[in-house]
Amino acid sequence: MATVEENKRMWQEYGWTRAGDEWSNAWGSAVAEWRSTILPRLHQWVPTHTVLEIAPGFGRWTEYLKDLAQHLILVDLTEKCITACRERFATASNISYSVNDGRSLRAAGDRSVDFIFSFDSLVHVEADVIEAYLHEFARTLNSDGVAFIHHSNIGAYRRRLTFGRQLDTVAARHWRLSRLTTKLEENFERVGLSWRNRHWRAESMTARRFEMLCHKAGLQCRSQEIIPWGTSLLSDCISVVTRPGSRWGRSNVVLTNHDFAREIRYVAALEPLYHR
């Protein structure tokens, strides 16, 4: 389980040698990922007046969000990340900065936010943190406000992950069994039966649990795209949230997108042709 304290320590101590752009390598670049994967999924909600970004890191997506908001609020758990963003965007007059406790959004007033965004960050936080943030969304989103949140779905595989850890414990006692386990895992990965949490996803989170937590917070999940992320497992989910009765409100539509990895490879092939 990744606690708030573990997340704070992880990102405070992380090297940030490429300001987070290293996590866009599969797309070829951060700009390719933004333009091809992220922006097409959220374009109907931006530009807008007030945007709040949770866990911006060193500003990989802030670079683009700042031009899509009259007021952009950055909220991060680590002082290091907020300091880096202040320096990187020193000439931007429309950004405000806040270090939070990993659960609250005190930097935003009641019903003051049009769009809440977090991508490639909240995948590492457990259900208790997601629940706390959703209650904050219910407080801060305006009547037609929308939240676009990338979170973990690896909890859908908890039994498999538990089995994998048990197998690893047994294999660690004998080198021949360890080699057999490695070979077995390669074969299982090939047919979509991996048992590894390769990217530190929160194991208490699933798409279904996110939807339930939205309802508990008085919000409505309007869409969920369940996707693989560097593995055969459908480890991640992009959920879009609004208020019941908002103009964006509707019954939840869920898509299991097995082709997400193919989409990334396609973008990576095009990237050197059309981007600097």
Secondary structure, DSSP 8 states (H G I E B T S, - for coil): ---HHHHHHHHHH---TTTTGGGGGGGSSHHHHIIIIIHHHHGGG-SEEEEEEE--TTTTTHHHHTTSEEEEEEEES-HHHHHHHHHHTTT-TTEEEEE--SS--TTS-TT-EEEEEE-SSGGGS-HHHHHHHHHHHHHHEEEEEEEEEEEE-GGGGHHHHHHHHHHHHHHTT-HHHHHHHHHHHHHHHHTT-----TT---TT--HHHHHHHHHHTT-EEEEEEEE--SSSS--EEEEEEE-TTSTT--S-EEEE-TTHHHHHHHHHHHHHHH--
